[in-house]
Amino acid sequence: MSESMYSKAGVDIDKGNQAVNKIKEMVKKLGIREIGKFSGFFPLKQKIKNPVLVSSADGVGTKLKIAFMMEKHDTIGKDIVNHCVNDILVYGAKPLFFLDYIGMCKVDPDVVSDIVKGILNACIENDFILLGGETAEMPGFYNNKEYDLAGFIVGIVEGNKIIDGKKIKKGDLLIGLPSTGLHTNGYSLARQIVFEKLKLKVDTIAQGFSRTIGEELLETHRSYLKPVMKLIKGNLVKGIAHITGGGFIDNIPRILPKDKSAQIEKVWKIPQIFQFLIDAGKIDEAERYRVFNMGIGMVLVIDKNDLTKVENIMNSLDEKFYLIGQIIESKNENRIIIN
């Protein structure tokens, strides 16, 4: 068969089809309905009064560069799914389905299947489905062996149970849930420090670490769905902040009433990777709590009278948590006070 005009232009339809077939095989083995057609269908069977759909779209930023450098692509899909899950969880929404977009210079079926494997596994762990997606081959747009990844999630919540922070009051407590690392934020600064300033390689084991710097930076963004949903069902949560881009400084104020501030006490041990980056990059306190999550991936606001109930639930789930502060009256524009 002669080479097509489209193939000469750099687009290989056959390789694209191979990638889709690999995805279909994985979907079939996992017992998930077929994907790969023009659109996905999702019947709304939830018995919810006044149902509200909650959606979000996001990417994993320059964390992708670490995956490229390590030639490891089977965890980055989990990052995007869990990130999106957490973004709708802050409103009390339970995920229904997920869609993905992968854009790359040349379709590599093995790389695509590794990415989607991570996406599928995260969907299963969070108990919802991968409904569909798009893999676009765009030669001349992306660098060779590089790709972009975006995720789109839709969840559902009962209209009168949306968590919006409006009931937050003075004296409420702040519960911090630990992160597994940088999650999906702060990588532009982290890469500059690690690879440009320190001249390290991804396979370098820095002093004090038990694994390579690449493995530390590629640690998966965790999902908080199971423990937080348990608290939500017990009507124990007034507000939730996912600590992503903007860190503590920009994310926590998004859930606070205008006349309230959050007083944070640094009672948790800062994970080693953050201390390493802070020391090497000489990052001041204001910037570190705005760029990084500093070891806390999600912050919950609860009534002080519910603390024992929250502790009991979290302990029963073997979930680590920290009492990291309280809500106070806001006296100025400083909505976050970190002591």
N, C-alpha and C positions, 0 to 999 in steps of 0.2 A: 504494500500500500504506500503510495507516495505521501510525503509529508504535507500536511495541510497548510494553508496560508496562516491560519490561526496559530498552529504549532510553531511556524517560522517566526511569528511575532512574539513568541515566548510563552504561550498559554497551552498547556497540555491537558486536554479534556479527559483523556483516558486515565491519567494519574489522578485527576479530580474524582472520577468515577470510582477508582480503586479506593480512594480515601473514604468515600461515601459507603462503599460496600463493607469496608472494615468497621465503620461505625454501626452499620446495620447488623453486622454479625455480633458485635458487643451488645447491642440493644436486645437482640433476640435471645442471647444467652442469659441476660439479666431479667428476662420476662417482661420487658417494657414494650409498649405498643410501637409499631413500626414508625420510623421517621424517614425523612429524605424526599418527601413529595413537595408540592408547591406550598402547602400551609399545614399547620397543625390544628387539631380539634381537641377541645377540652370541655366536656359536659359539666355544667355547674350543678352538682347534686347535693351540695352542702345545705343542711337544714339550719339556716341562719336568718334571724329576723333582721331586716334592714341591712343586708350585706353590702359592704364597701370593698371594692378592689383596690389594692395598694401595689404600686409598681415602682421599679427602680432600674436604672441602667448604670453600669460602671465598667471600669477596666482595672488592671493591676499595675498600671504605670510602668516605671522603669525597672521594676522587679524582673520584668521579662529579660532585661539585659543579663541578669545573673543566670537565668535558665539557658540563654544562648551560650554564655561563656562555659557553662558546665555541661552543655549538651544534654540536659536533663529536662524533660517536658511533661512528666507524669504527675507533677504536683501543682503546677500553675493553674490547672483547671479547677482544682479544689479551692484555690485561693479566690478565684472570681465568684464561684458559687457561694462560698461561705461569706464573702464580703457582702454580696447582694442579699443573702438571707438576713444578715445582721442589720442591714439598712432598712428593711421593712419590718423587722422584729421590733424596732424602737417604737413603732405605732401599735404593737400588739398583733400584727398580722401574721397568719400562718401561711407559708409558701404553698402555692398550687402547682406552678410549672415554671420552667426555665428555658430560655433560648440563648444560643451563643453565636458569635460572629468571629471568624478567624480570617484575617487577611494576610497573605504571604506572597513573596516574590515568586517562588516555585512551589507547587504542592508536593510535599513529601508525605506519602500515605502513612509512613511509620510515625512521623512527628505528629501528624494530625490525630492519629489513633491514640497516641500517648496523651495528648491534650484532652481529648474527649473522654478517655478512660478516667482521668481525674475528675472531669465534670460529672460523668455518670456516677462514679463512686460517691461524690459529695451529695448528689441528688438523692441517692439511696439512703445515705446516712442521715439526711435531713427529712426523709420520707415524703418526697415529691418527685415529679418526673421531668426528664428532659424532653420537651415537646418538639423541638426542631432547632435548626440553625443554618448558618451559611458559611461555606469555605470559599473564599475568593482568591483566585490566582491573579496577581497584579504585577507582572514583570516591569521593571523600570520605576516602580513606585516604592516598594520595600527593598531593603538591602538583601542580598543573597543569604539564605539560611536564617533570616529573621522574619518575624511575624508580629501582628497585633492581635490582641484578644479582648473581646468585650462580652459582657453578659447582661441579660435582660430577664428580670424576674417579676412574676405576678403572684400576689398573695391576697388573702381575704381576712376581713375582720368585721365584727358586728358594729354597726354605726355608733351605738351608744357605749361601746367599750374601747373606742380608740384612745390610746394613751397619748395625750398631748401636753402634759405638764401643767395644765391650768389649775390643778388642785394642789400644786406644790406650795408649801407654806414654811414660814420660819420654824426652825427646830427639826425639820425633816432630815433624815440621815442619808449619807452617800455611801453606797456599797460599790466597791471596785472588783471587777472580775479580771483575773490575770490574763495577759496575752501570751502567745507562744513565741513572740519575737517582734520583728518590725511589722508583721502582718503585710499590708500592701502600701505602706506610706513611709516617706523619708528616704527613699532609695537613691534619689539624685544626690543628696548630701552624703549618704553612706558610701556610695560608689566613689565619689570624689575623694573622701577621706581614705578609703581602703585601697583603691587601685591607682589613684593619681598621687596623693600625698605620701602614703606609706609604701606604694609600689608593690603591694602584695599580689599574689596569684590566687585564683579560686581554690587551689588545692593546698594553700598554705595553712598550717595549723599554728595560729598565733599563740603566744605565751599565755598559759592559763586556761586554754580551751582544750577540749577533748576531741573535737572534730574540726574539719576544715572551715575556713572563713566562708567559703561558698555554701557549705551546708548550713551554717549559722544563718546566713542571709536568706537562704531559700526556704527556711522553716515555714510550714504552711500556716496561713491565716485561719484561725479556728472559728467554728460556729458556736454561738451561744444559745441556739434555739431551744434545746431540751431543758436546761436548767431555768432559763428565763421564762419560757412558756409555762413551766410548772408554777412559778411565782405569779405569773399573770392570771392563770386560772384560779389561783387563790385570792385574787383581787388585792395583791400586796405591793403593786408597783405603781408609782405616780408619774414617773418620767424615766426615760432611757436615752442615753447618749452613746452612740457608737464612736469610739475614739479613733478616727481615721485622719485624713488630711486636715491639718489645723490643730491636731492634738487636743489637749485639755482646753487650751485658751479659746479656740474657736468653736468647739463642738458642744461643750457643756452649756454655754449660754443659750444655745438654740432651743433648749427645752425649759428654760427658766422664765417665770413671769418677770416683767420689766423691773419690778421693785425688789427683786431678790438676787442674791449672789451666792456663789458656792465657795465655802472655806475648806480647802484641801489640806490634810495632814499627811506628810510623806511617811506613812507607817509601814509600807511594804518595801521589801528589798529590791533595789533596781537590778534587773537582770544583767548578766555579765556583758552581753553584746552592746547594750546601751552605754554602760560605763566605759567600755572600750572605745566606742565612737566619740563619746564626750571628751575623754581624756586626750585621744589622738587628735581630735578636731578642735579642741579648746572651745567647745560650744557653751555659751553662757546659759544660765537657767531659763531666761525668758524664751530663748530660741528652742531649747531642748524640749520644753513642754508644749511647743507649738508645732514642731516638726515631727516628733516621735510620740508614740503612745506611752513610752517610759515603763512598760510592763503592765499597764492596765488597758485592756481592750474594750471594755464596756463599763459604763457607770450607771447605776440604778439609784433612783430616789425613792425612799420608802418612809412611811410614818414611823416615828421612833417607837410607838407602841406595838409595832409589828416586827420589831427586830428579832425577838425570840422565835417567832413563826418562820421568819426568813432563814435564820440560823439553822433551825431544825430541818427545813426542806433541803437546804444546801448541803448540810452534813449527811442527810439520808442519801443524797445523790453522789456523795464523795466529791463535791465541788469545792475547790478552794475559793475563798473570797476575803476581802478586807473591808473593814469599816474605815473609810478614808476621809470622812468629814461631815459637814452639816450645811444646811441652808441658813443664811443670815439675811438681814435686811440690806438692801443695796443702798449705799450712801454716796456712791459716785459711779463713774463709768467703768471702774474695775470690777468686772463680773466674776472673776476668778482670783481667789487669794490663796497662794500656795505657801505653806509654812514648813 
